[in-house]
């Protein structure tokens, strides 16, 4: 069964590699707007490019270390303004 996530948005931490990447890729292919967060911008850029190949929604990469509470408000603001 194929689920449509059109009109939905997701924020996925650790979204540039591994399980986070796989989740972001699947959500985007199902129509969701997806923001992936990770620490390294170059890795994010590569992940966004790869996910965008099959995405039906928008894909955004935001550099953020969620282990540092002071970085999360700026990441939140970027995602909200984009979506």
C-alpha positions in Angstrom: 0.0 0.0 0.0 1.3 3.4 -1.0 0.6 6.3 1.4 0.5 9.9 0.2 2.2 12.4 2.5 1.3 15.4 0.2 0.7 18.5 2.2 2.7 17.2 5.2 6.1 18.2 6.4 8.7 16.3 8.3 11.9 17.3 10.2 14.4 14.5 10.4 17.5 14.7 12.5 20.5 12.7 11.4 18.9 12.8 7.9 22.1 12.9 5.8 23.1 9.2 6.4 21.8 5.8 7.5 18.3 5.4 8.8 17.6 9.1 8.9 18.5 9.4 5.2 16.3 6.4 4.3 13.4 7.8 6.2 13.8 11.3 4.6 14.1 9.7 1.2 10.9 7.7 1.6 8.9 10.6 3.1 10.0 12.9 0.3 9.1 10.3 -2.4 5.7 10.0 -0.8 5.1 13.7 -1.2 6.1 15.2 2.1 8.2 18.4 2.4 11.3 17.2 4.2 13.9 19.1 6.2 16.9 17.1 7.1 19.2 18.2 9.9 22.8 17.1 10.3 26.1 18.7 11.5 28.0 18.8 8.3 26.8 21.1 5.5 28.7 19.2 2.7 27.1 15.9 3.7 23.7 17.6 3.9 24.1 19.0 0.4 24.9 15.6 -1.0 21.9 14.1 0.8 19.5 16.8 -0.4 20.7 16.3 -4.0 20.2 12.5 -3.8 16.7 12.8 -2.1 15.6 15.5 -4.6 16.0 13.0 -7.5 12.8 11.2 -6.4 11.1 13.7 -4.2 7.6 14.9 -4.8 7.9 17.5 -2.1 10.4 20.1 -1.2 13.7 19.0 0.4 15.7 21.3 2.7 19.1 20.7 4.4 19.8 22.5 7.6 23.1 22.3 9.4 22.4 21.8 13.1 23.9 19.8 16.0 20.7 18.9 17.9 22.9 18.0 20.9 23.5 21.7 21.3 20.3 23.3 22.5 21.5 26.8 21.4 21.5 25.7 17.7 18.0 24.4 17.5 16.0 27.7 17.5 17.8 28.9 14.3 17.2 25.5 12.6 13.5 25.6 13.6 13.2 29.2 12.2 14.8 28.0 8.8 12.4 25.1 8.5 9.3 27.1 9.4 10.2 29.9 7.0 10.8 27.4 4.2 7.7 25.3 4.7 
